[in-house]
Amino acid sequence: MALLSFSRSFTLLSSPFHFFSPRSIRRRRSFVCSLSAATDVRSRSAVLWFKHDLRLDDHPALSAAETHRFVLPLYVFDRRILSRYSDDMLELLLFALEDLRKSLKEQGSNLMIRYGCAENVIKELVKEVKATDVFIEEEVEYEMRQLIGVVKKTLETSSSLDWNLDIVMWRTPFYDVKNLKELPASYNDFKKQKLLPTSPLFPVTLPVAETELDWGPLPTFSDLKEFIKEKLGKSKESWNLMKEMPAEVLLKENLSKSSGTIPKSLNDKSIEQRRLDKSVFVTRKGDVVGGGTNTLLNALAAYLRYLEGTARDDWQEVHERLRNAETREGASFTSLFGPALCLGIISRRRVHYEAIKYEKERNAGFLSPFGYSAASVAAAADAVCSMEWFWLLALKSQVSNEGLYSIRIWRWRGHLIQYTVVGLEGPAILLVHGFGAFLEHYRDNINAIAKHGNHVWGITVLGFGQSEKPNVVYTELLWAEMLRDFIIEVVGEPVHLVGNSIGGYFVSIVASLWPSLVKSVILMNTAGNVIPEFSSRRFPSERQTSAAARLGAQLLLFYLRLNIRNTLKNFYPTKTNRADDWLINEMLRASYDPGVTVVLESIFSFDLSIPLNYLLEGYEEKVLILQGMKDPLLDSKAKLAMLKEHCTGLAIRELDAGHCPHDEQPQKVNSIVCEWVVAVERKLTANSYS
């Protein structure tokens, strides 16, 4: 990673430009990621590809390109990017692009809009304007990194470009991290480095645009939806529709045996009315902040000043939404501002800068070592610091080869989720871990099962391992929705679901609510009860956190850190050596992540009232129970007896193991799982021909 300096001066704690290249290409065109101070950039022209950086404020690439002869700001409506967005995100995107184009026009530039594959669009524009530089923001998501790789390869191999072209990868550094590979694995160790957040950059003025270019129109929301659907098959479209109905609504419908009530969407007139009223809640649902950067900064100012009260209508609206979104202490910030941060309408370090500036205003220029004076300041500052930590962890996993498996990153509802995949073909199998674990808990299962001709996926669910731990209310339905979306967006085909402990309960919910996504279910020492003749119409009540839950989570965390070795050994009664230093250290590492106590609070609010015998209805001969009979957490014999009596068509295998049979007896479990998948696949094939 190279630190760059430019002739113009910036008021920064350190240089904001972190340019680097995964590889250097020396061909007819040179692909480099550093600019010499002696380079005459005034003779250069650039294409700046906007993706998740839809702002002029605090934009290092714009600052670097400011002195170029010509800069072409570009947004490409690429289905591979757009298909990842919910309807709310698409709405936010359109409002942000409208504001970005307006801001660029005010300084004599413009925003070019194109449709299609980004690699082809960028190649043609580079040729058209004779660009010498292409600026691309670094990404952590696997699919986005693959797309960037395609863009780079297309430019590299294009025979129509016969001049030197520099591809400049950039990011907005929150901390001045010199070497990602040396990033501490533990957040506790990272904090000891006492790195200060870098200062944000202010907007720059780009060169006047060349007016003869065709800048292209912005689409309407309905036109954009039609554009995305054009290449979708009917099955993919129907799967995407599943994501629109919350698990709670679907569960209520199923339990009541009647149609649920789905909130009606507001029409276009309602959206326009919001804009006329200058509301910052621009989407149909009206529950997240949107618009351009200045709108976001105004909403942030209102959010931070919640305790002061206000006579301003727009600020009062923010305060009202804050109260509605405060499902637990501090959760309102991520709920209201998270989507805009994901699109880069405002940067994380700008949020932190504004929060700290306001905190100093409240305290005569000082920051207390004992914490922030306003809960809103704490919510904003803590949220972006946490986001940055997990972003750094995710990026490190992409640029280094550490760990047992090759890690990929998926972004779910704005949060970074780790997963892995082994095997190129065969039946899809998704492995889901238990509470406090992570995908590597299947350390001796993933490769072994894949070698038998299976396509094996492992995921670290939200709140665990190195996946992000946002300030949200964690419920079994939230985790089930995450697994549903992972199958739809990433796996892309029905799966055999495997779950251990609470992960078994999650996959049971997925199987019950979205059966078209599931081929079979394998439960290993699963959580959940059996309730004979279950017919309750009691719905899970809205979850509320309490002071008692927060205290309980803190005490539980303290206890686990002190006793994790003995606790784990109890889970491995026949092979205590499997509770080794690696497993213990990984769990200890995660226990210091920001947000871990929020996750632990969920233990005190889990609702397992929907029994397994209800969730597994309709899965006769498609459910395999693997039970470690020496599980210290429950009476295995009694549970199996209840399952046999009240669930029809179950296959049950008893194992000489504790709570985690897949890790204690991996060879036996792998063999059983592979045999089971072969048998189920054979039946499914036979049924398809009958």
C-alpha positions in Angstrom: 0.0 0.0 0.0 1.5 3.3 -1.1 0.9 6.6 0.6 0.6 9.4 -2.0 1.1 13.1 -1.8 -0.1 15.7 -4.2 0.8 19.3 -4.9 -2.3 20.7 -3.3 -2.4 20.5 0.5 -5.0 18.8 2.6 -5.7 19.3 6.3 -5.4 15.7 7.4 -4.0 13.6 10.2 -2.3 11.6 7.5 -2.5 11.2 3.7 -6.0 10.0 2.6 -4.8 8.2 -0.5 -4.2 4.5 -0.1 -3.6 3.2 -3.6 -2.6 -0.4 -4.1 -2.7 -3.1 -6.7 -3.2 -6.9 -6.3 -0.9 -7.3 -9.3 1.1 -5.2 -11.7 0.6 -5.7 -15.4 3.3 -4.8 -17.8 1.9 -4.9 -21.3 1.2 -2.4 -24.0 -0.9 -0.6 -21.3 0.5 -0.3 -17.8 -1.8 -0.9 -14.9 -0.4 0.9 -11.9 -1.9 2.2 -8.7 0.4 5.1 -7.7 0.9 8.5 -9.2 4.2 10.2 -9.2 4.3 13.7 -7.9 6.2 14.7 -11.1 3.5 13.4 -13.3 1.8 16.2 -15.3 -1.8 15.2 -14.4 -3.1 18.3 -16.2 -2.6 16.4 -19.5 -4.4 13.3 -18.3 -8.1 12.4 -18.5 -10.0 10.0 -16.2 -13.1 7.9 -15.9 -14.4 7.7 -12.3 -16.7 4.8 -11.8 -19.2 5.4 -9.0 -20.6 2.3 -7.2 -20.9 2.6 -3.5 -19.4 6.1 -3.2 -22.3 8.3 -4.3 -21.0 11.6 -3.0 -18.7 14.5 -3.7 -17.8 15.0 0.0 -14.9 13.1 1.4 -14.1 11.4 -1.9 -10.3 10.7 -2.2 -10.6 9.7 -5.9 -12.3 13.0 -6.8 -9.6 14.8 -5.0 -6.9 12.9 -6.8 -8.6 13.5 -10.2 -9.4 17.2 -9.6 -6.3 18.5 -11.5 -6.9 16.2 -14.6 -7.7 17.9 -17.9 -11.0 16.0 -18.0 -12.9 13.8 -15.6 -15.8 11.6 -16.6 -18.0 10.7 -13.6 -19.9 7.5 -14.5 -22.6 5.3 -13.0 -23.5 2.0 -14.7 -26.8 0.3 -14.1 -25.4 -3.2 -14.2 -27.9 -6.0 -13.3 -25.2 -7.9 -11.4 -25.0 -5.0 -9.0 -28.7 -4.0 -9.0 -30.0 -7.5 -8.4 -28.4 -7.3 -4.9 -30.6 -4.4 -3.9 -34.0 -4.4 -2.2 -36.7 -2.1 -3.5 -35.9 0.4 -0.7 -32.2 0.4 -1.8 -33.2 1.0 -5.4 -35.3 4.0 -4.4 -32.4 5.4 -2.3 -30.1 4.8 -5.2 -32.2 6.8 -7.6 -32.6 9.7 -5.2 -28.8 9.7 -4.5 -27.9 9.7 -8.2 -30.3 12.5 -8.9 -28.7 14.6 -6.2 -25.2 13.6 -7.4 -25.9 14.6 -10.9 -27.4 17.9 -9.7 -24.3 18.7 -7.6 -21.9 17.9 -10.5 -23.9 20.1 -12.9 -23.7 23.0 -10.4 -19.9 23.0 -10.9 -20.0 22.5 -14.6 -19.6 18.8 -14.7 -22.2 16.0 -15.0 -22.9 12.4 -14.2 -22.9 9.9 -17.1 -25.6 7.2 -16.9 -25.2 4.0 -18.8 -26.9 0.6 -18.8 -25.4 -2.8 -19.3 -22.2 -4.7 -18.3 -19.8 -2.4 -16.6 -16.7 -3.8 -18.3 -18.1 -3.1 -21.8 -19.4 0.3 -20.9 -16.1 1.4 -19.3 -14.1 0.1 -22.2 -16.1 2.0 -24.7 -16.0 5.2 -22.7 -12.2 4.9 -22.1 -11.8 4.7 -25.9 -14.2 7.5 -26.5 -12.6 10.1 -24.2 -9.1 8.7 -24.5 -8.9 8.2 -20.7 -5.5 7.7 -19.2 -6.8 6.8 -15.7 -9.8 4.7 -14.4 -10.6 5.2 -10.8 -12.3 2.3 -9.0 -13.2 2.1 -5.3 -11.9 -1.1 -3.6 -14.7 -3.5 -2.5 -14.8 -6.4 0.0 -17.8 -8.3 -1.3 -16.9 -11.4 -3.3 -19.2 -10.7 -6.2 -18.1 -7.1 -6.5 -14.5 -8.0 -6.4 -15.1 -10.5 -9.2 -16.8 -7.8 -11.2 -13.9 -5.4 -10.8 -11.6 -8.2 -11.9 -13.6 -8.6 -15.1 -13.4 -4.9 -15.7 -9.7 -4.9 -15.3 -9.2 -7.9 -17.5 -11.4 -6.4 -20.2 -9.4 -3.2 -20.3 -6.1 -5.2 -20.2 -7.0 -7.4 -23.2 -8.7 -4.8 -25.3 -6.9 -4.5 -28.7 -8.6 -1.1 -29.3 -6.7 0.7 -26.5 -3.2 1.5 -27.7 -2.0 3.9 -25.0 -0.9 3.5 -21.4 -3.9 3.2 -19.1 -3.6 3.4 -15.3 -6.3 1.6 -13.1 -6.3 3.3 -9.8 -7.8 1.4 -6.9 -8.7 3.6 -3.9 -10.5 3.6 -0.6 -11.6 6.1 2.1 -9.3 5.2 5.0 -11.0 5.6 8.4 -7.8 4.6 10.2 -4.2 4.9 8.8 -3.6 1.2 8.7 -0.2 0.7 7.0 -0.4 -3.0 6.3 -3.6 -5.0 6.3 -1.8 -8.3 6.7 -0.5 -7.1 10.0 -4.0 -6.0 11.3 -4.5 -7.6 14.7 -7.1 -10.4 14.7 -8.6 -9.1 18.0 -10.4 -5.8 18.3 -9.0 -5.6 21.8 -5.5 -5.6 20.4 -6.5 -3.2 17.6 -7.7 -0.7 20.1 -4.3 -0.8 21.9 -2.7 0.7 18.8 -4.7 3.8 19.6 -5.1 4.8 15.9 -7.0 8.1 15.5 -9.7 8.4 12.7 -8.4 10.4 9.8 -10.1 13.6 8.8 -12.6 13.8 6.0 -12.0 15.6 2.7 -14.2 18.4 1.6 -15.8 18.5 -1.9 -13.6 19.5 -4.8 -14.5 21.1 -8.2 -14.0 19.0 -11.2 -13.0 20.3 -14.7 -15.9 21.6 -16.9 -17.6 18.7 -18.7 -17.4 18.2 -22.5 -20.9 19.1 -23.5 -21.0 17.1 -26.7 -21.1 13.8 -24.7 -24.4 11.9 -24.4 -24.9 11.9 -20.6 -27.9 9.6 -20.6 -31.2 9.8 -18.6 -31.9 8.6 -15.1 -34.6 5.9 -15.1 -37.8 6.0 -13.1 -38.2 3.4 -10.3 -40.7 1.3 -12.4 -38.4 1.4 -15.5 -35.4 0.3 -13.3 -37.4 -2.6 -12.0 -38.3 -3.7 -15.5 -34.7 -3.4 -16.6 -33.6 -5.7 -13.7 -36.3 -8.3 -14.5 -35.5 -8.5 -18.2 -32.8 -11.1 -17.6 -34.4 -12.9 -14.7 -36.0 -16.3 -15.2 -39.4 -17.0 -13.7 -38.0 -19.2 -10.9 -35.4 -16.5 -9.9 -38.1 -13.8 -9.9 -40.4 -15.9 -7.7 -37.5 -16.6 -5.4 -36.8 -12.9 -5.1 -40.4 -12.3 -4.2 -39.9 -14.5 -1.1 -37.6 -11.9 0.3 -40.3 -9.2 0.4 -42.4 -10.9 3.0 -41.0 -10.9 6.6 -40.7 -14.2 8.3 -43.0 -13.0 11.1 -45.8 -12.2 8.7 -45.5 -15.5 7.0 -45.4 -17.4 10.3 -48.5 -15.6 11.5 -50.3 -16.5 8.2 -49.3 -20.1 8.6 -50.3 -20.3 12.3 -53.6 -18.6 11.8 -54.4 -20.5 8.6 -55.6 -17.2 7.2 -54.2 -14.4 5.0 -52.0 -11.9 6.7 -52.2 -8.2 6.1 -49.3 -6.8 4.1 -48.8 -3.0 4.3 -49.7 -1.3 1.0 -47.1 0.5 -0.8 -47.4 4.3 -1.2 -48.0 5.5 -4.7 -45.7 7.8 -6.7 -47.8 10.8 -5.6 -47.1 10.1 -2.0 -43.4 9.9 -2.8 -43.5 13.3 -4.5 -45.4 14.8 -1.6 -42.6 13.7 0.7 -40.1 15.4 -1.5 -42.1 18.6 -1.7 -42.2 18.6 2.1 -38.4 18.2 2.1 -38.6 15.1 4.1 -35.4 13.1 4.3 -37.4 9.8 4.4 -37.8 9.5 0.7 -38.7 5.8 0.2 -42.1 4.3 0.0 -41.8 2.8 3.5 -40.4 6.1 4.8 -38.2 4.4 7.5 -34.7 5.2 6.3 -32.9 8.5 5.6 -32.2 9.1 1.9 -31.4 11.8 -0.7 -28.1 13.5 -1.3 -25.1 14.1 0.9 -26.3 17.5 2.2 -29.7 16.0 3.1 -27.9 13.2 5.0 -25.7 15.7 6.8 -28.8 17.7 7.8 -30.5 14.6 9.1 -27.4 13.6 11.0 -27.3 17.0 12.6 -30.9 16.5 13.7 -30.1 13.0 15.0 -27.1 14.0 17.0 -29.1 16.9 18.6 -32.0 14.8 19.7 -31.7 15.8 23.3 -31.9 19.5 22.5 -35.4 19.5 21.0 -36.3 21.6 18.0 -39.0 23.7 16.3 -37.9 22.6 12.8 -40.4 20.3 11.1 -37.7 18.3 9.3 -35.7 17.7 12.5 -38.8 16.8 14.4 -39.5 14.1 11.8 -36.0 12.7 12.3 -36.6 12.7 16.1 -39.9 10.9 15.7 -38.3 8.2 13.5 -35.4 7.9 15.9 -37.9 7.0 18.7 -39.7 4.5 16.5 -36.4 2.8 15.4 -34.9 2.6 18.9 -35.7 -1.1 19.4 -32.7 -1.2 21.8 -30.3 1.4 23.0 -28.5 2.9 20.0 -30.1 0.7 17.4 -31.8 3.7 15.7 -28.7 5.0 14.0 -27.9 1.9 11.9 -31.6 1.5 11.2 -32.0 5.0 9.9 -28.6 5.7 8.3 -27.3 2.2 7.5 -28.6 2.0 3.9 -27.2 5.5 3.0 -23.8 4.5 4.4 -23.9 1.3 2.3 -24.4 3.3 -0.8 -21.7 5.7 0.2 -24.0 8.8 0.1 -22.0 9.8 3.3 -18.8 8.3 4.5 -18.2 6.6 7.8 -15.4 9.0 8.7 -17.6 12.0 7.9 -20.2 10.6 10.4 -17.6 10.2 13.0 -16.1 13.6 12.4 -19.6 15.3 12.7 -20.4 13.3 15.9 -17.1 14.2 17.6 -17.4 17.8 16.5 -20.8 18.1 18.1 -19.6 16.3 21.3 -16.9 18.9 21.6 -19.4 21.7 21.1 -21.4 20.3 24.0 -18.3 20.0 26.3 -16.3 23.2 25.6 -14.0 21.6 23.2 -13.2 18.5 25.3 -13.8 14.8 25.0 -14.4 12.9 28.2 -12.4 9.7 28.8 -15.6 8.2 30.4 -17.7 8.2 27.3 -20.0 10.5 25.3 -22.4 12.9 26.8 -25.3 12.1 24.5 -26.7 8.7 23.6 -27.1 9.8 20.0 -23.5 10.7 19.7 -22.5 7.3 21.1 -24.8 5.5 18.8 -23.4 7.2 15.7 -19.7 7.1 16.6 -19.8 3.5 17.9 -21.7 2.3 14.8 -19.3 3.6 12.2 -16.2 2.5 14.3 -17.7 -1.0 14.4 -18.5 -0.9 10.7 -14.9 0.1 9.9 -13.5 -2.7 12.1 -15.5 -5.4 10.3 -14.8 -3.9 6.9 -11.0 -4.1 7.7 -11.4 -7.7 8.9 -13.3 -8.5 5.7 -10.8 -6.8 3.4 -7.9 -8.6 5.2 -9.6 -11.9 4.6 -9.7 -11.1 0.8 -6.1 -10.0 0.5 -4.5 -12.7 2.6 -4.6 -16.5 2.5 -4.9 -17.1 6.3 -7.5 -19.5 7.8 -8.7 -23.0 7.1 -10.9 -22.0 4.1 -10.9 -19.4 1.4 -13.3 -16.7 2.8 -15.8 -14.8 0.7 -17.9 -11.8 1.8 -21.6 -11.3 1.2 -23.4 -8.1 2.2 -26.8 -8.7 3.8 -28.9 -5.7 4.6 -25.7 -3.6 4.7 -23.8 -6.0 7.0 -20.8 -8.1 6.1 -21.2 -11.8 6.3 -18.4 -14.4 5.9 -18.9 -17.6 4.0 -17.0 -20.2 2.1 -17.8 -22.7 -0.7 -16.0 -25.9 -1.7 -16.7 -28.1 -4.7 -17.8 -27.0 -8.2 -20.8 -29.3 -8.7 -23.1 -31.7 -7.1 -26.0 -31.3 -4.6 -25.8 -28.0 -2.7 -25.3 -28.5 1.1 -25.4 -25.5 3.5 -23.8 -25.9 6.9 -25.1 -23.7 9.7 -23.2 -23.5 13.0 -24.5 -23.1 16.6 -24.5 -20.2 19.0 -21.1 -18.7 19.6 -19.5 -20.6 16.7 -18.6 -19.8 13.1 -18.2 -21.6 9.7 -14.8 -23.0 10.7 -16.5 -25.1 13.4 -17.1 -27.4 10.4 -13.3 -27.5 10.0 -13.2 -31.2 9.2 -16.5 -31.5 7.4 -16.6 -29.0 4.5 -13.7 -30.5 2.4 -14.6 -34.1 3.3 -18.2 -33.8 2.3 -17.3 -31.8 -0.9 -14.9 -34.6 -1.9 -17.9 -37.0 -2.2 -19.3 -34.9 -5.1 -21.1 -32.2 -3.2 -21.2 -28.4 -3.5 -20.7 -27.4 0.1 -21.4 -24.0 1.6 -20.5 -22.8 5.1 -21.7 -19.5 6.5 -20.9 -17.5 9.6 -24.2 -16.0 10.5 -24.7 -12.4 11.5 -23.4 -11.7 15.0 -20.8 -14.5 15.2 -17.2 -15.2 14.3 -15.8 -12.5 11.9 -19.2 -11.6 10.5 -20.5 -8.2 11.4 -22.2 -7.6 14.8 -24.5 -4.7 14.3 -26.6 -3.1 16.9 -29.9 -4.8 16.1 -32.4 -7.0 18.0 -31.3 -10.5 17.2 -34.1 -13.1 16.9 -34.4 -16.6 15.5 -36.6 -15.1 12.7 -33.9 -12.6 11.7 -31.4 -15.4 11.4 -33.8 -17.5 9.4 -34.4 -14.6 7.0 -30.6 -14.2 6.6 -30.3 -17.9 5.6 -33.2 -17.6 3.2 -31.6 -14.7 1.5 -28.2 -16.4 1.3 -29.8 -19.4 -0.4 -31.6 -17.1 -2.9 -28.8 -14.6 -3.6 -25.6 -16.7 -3.2 -26.3 -20.4 -3.5 -29.0 -20.0 -6.2 -30.5 -23.4 -5.9 -32.4 -25.6 -3.3 -30.1 -27.0 -0.6 -29.8 -29.7 1.9 -29.8 -27.7 5.2 -27.5 -28.9 8.0 -27.7 -27.2 11.4 -26.1 -27.7 14.8 -27.7 -26.5 18.1 -29.6 -23.2 17.6 -28.5 -23.4 14.0 -30.7 -26.5 13.7 -33.7 -24.4 14.9 -32.9 -21.7 12.3 -32.8 -24.2 9.5 -36.1 -25.8 10.7 -37.7 -22.3 10.4 -36.3 -21.9 6.9 -37.6 -25.3 5.9 -41.1 -24.6 7.3 -41.6 -21.1 5.8 -39.8 -21.5 2.4 -40.0 -25.2 1.5 -39.1 -24.6 -2.2 -35.6 -23.7 -1.0 -35.0 -26.9 0.9 -34.4 -30.5 -0.3 -33.8 -32.0 3.1 -33.0 -31.1 6.7 -30.2 -32.6 8.9 -30.4 -31.6 12.6 -27.5 -32.2 14.9 -28.3 -31.8 18.6 -30.8 -29.2 17.6 -32.4 -26.6 19.8 -36.2 -26.5 19.9 -38.9 -28.4 21.7 -41.6 -31.0 20.8 -45.1 -30.0 21.8 -47.8 -32.7 21.2 -50.9 -31.6 19.3 -49.6 -28.1 18.8 -52.2 -25.7 17.6 -51.4 -22.5 19.3 -52.3 -19.2 17.6 -50.1 -17.2 19.9 -47.6 -15.2 17.8 -44.2 -14.3 19.0 -44.5 -10.9 20.7 -42.3 -7.9 19.7 -38.9 -8.3 21.3 -37.8 -5.8 23.8 -34.4 -5.6 25.4 -34.1 -4.6 29.1 -31.5 -3.5 31.6 -31.7 -7.0 33.0 -30.9 -8.5 29.7 -27.9 -6.2 29.1 -26.6 -6.9 32.6 -27.1 -10.6 32.0 -25.2 -10.5 28.7 -22.2 -8.7 30.3 -22.1 -11.2 33.2 -22.4 -14.1 30.8 -19.6 -12.7 28.6 -17.3 -12.3 31.7 -18.0 -15.8 32.8 -17.4 -17.4 29.3 -14.1 -15.6 28.9 -12.9 -17.0 32.2 -14.3 -20.5 31.7 -14.4 -21.1 28.0 -11.8 -24.0 28.1 -13.7 -26.0 30.6 -17.1 -25.2 29.0 -15.9 -26.4 25.6 -14.4 -29.5 27.0 -17.8 -30.4 28.5 -19.3 -30.2 25.0 -16.7 -32.8 23.8 -17.0 -35.6 26.3 -15.5 -38.4 24.2 -12.7 -36.3 22.6 -11.8 -33.4 24.8 -8.7 -32.7 22.7 -11.0 -31.4 20.0 -11.6 -28.4 22.3 -8.2 -27.2 21.3 -6.3 -24.0 21.5 -7.3 -23.0 18.0 -11.1 -23.3 18.7 -10.7 -21.6 22.1 -8.7 -18.7 20.7 -11.1 -18.1 17.8 -14.0 -17.9 20.3 -12.1 -15.6 22.6 -11.2 -13.4 19.6 -14.8 -13.0 18.7 -15.8 -12.2 22.3 -13.9 -8.9 22.0 -15.6 -7.7 18.8 -17.7 -4.6 19.1 -21.4 -5.6 19.4 -20.8 -9.0 21.0 -22.9 -8.2 24.2 -25.8 -7.2 21.9 -25.7 -10.6 20.4 -25.6 -12.3 23.8 -28.7 -10.4 24.9 -30.6 -12.5 22.4 -30.1 -15.5 24.7 -32.6 -13.9 27.1 -35.2 -13.2 24.4 -35.1 -16.3 22.2 -38.6 -17.5 21.4 -38.5 -21.3 20.7 -42.3 -21.6 21.2 -42.9 -22.9 17.7 -42.1 -26.6 18.1 -40.0 -28.8 15.9 -42.9 -31.1 15.2 -44.8 -28.1 13.6 -41.8 -26.8 11.7 -41.0 -30.1 10.2 -44.5 -31.0 9.0 -44.4 -32.1 5.4 -40.9 -33.3 5.5 -41.6 -37.0 5.9 -38.5 -39.0 4.9 -36.6 -35.7 4.4 -35.4 -35.1 8.0 -32.3 -36.7 9.5 -31.6 -36.4 13.2 -28.0 -36.8 14.3 -27.9 -36.9 18.1 -24.8 -36.8 20.3 -26.1 -38.9 23.2 -23.7 -37.4 25.8 -24.9 -33.8 25.2 -24.5 -31.9 28.6 -27.2 -29.4 27.7 -30.2 -31.8 27.4 -31.6 -35.3 27.9 -30.9 -36.8 24.5 -32.9 -40.0 25.1 -36.0 -38.0 26.2 -35.7 -35.7 23.2 -35.4 -38.5 20.7 -38.3 -40.3 22.2 -40.5 -37.2 21.8 -39.3 -36.7 18.2 -40.0 -40.3 17.3 -43.5 -40.1 18.8 -44.6 -36.8 17.3 -42.7 -36.4 14.1 -43.4 -38.8 11.3 -40.9 -40.1 8.8 -37.7 -39.1 10.7 -34.4 -40.9 10.3 -32.4 -40.9 13.5 -28.8 -41.8 14.1 -27.4 -41.9 17.7 -23.7 -41.0 18.1 -21.2 -41.4 20.9 -20.6 -37.6 21.2 -21.6 -34.5 23.0 -23.3 -31.3 21.8 -21.2 -30.9 18.6 -21.0 -34.3 17.0 -19.8 -33.0 13.6 -16.6 -31.7 15.3 -16.2 -34.5 17.8 -16.8 -37.4 15.4 -16.3 -35.7 12.0 -15.6 -38.9 10.0 -18.8 -40.6 11.2 -20.9 -37.5 10.6 -19.4 -36.9 7.2 -20.1 -40.5 6.1 -23.7 -40.3 7.3 -24.4 -36.9 5.7 -23.0 -38.0 2.3 -25.0 -41.2 2.4 -28.1 -39.3 3.3 -27.7 -36.7 0.5 -27.2 -39.5 -2.1 -30.4 -41.3 -0.9 -32.5 -38.1 -0.9 -31.2 -37.1 -4.3 -32.0 -40.5 -5.7 -35.6 -40.2 -4.4 -36.0 -36.7 -5.8 -34.8 -37.8 -9.2 -37.1 -40.8 -9.2 -40.1 -38.6 -8.2 -39.3 -36.2 -11.0 -39.7 -39.0 -13.5 -42.8 -40.5 -12.0 
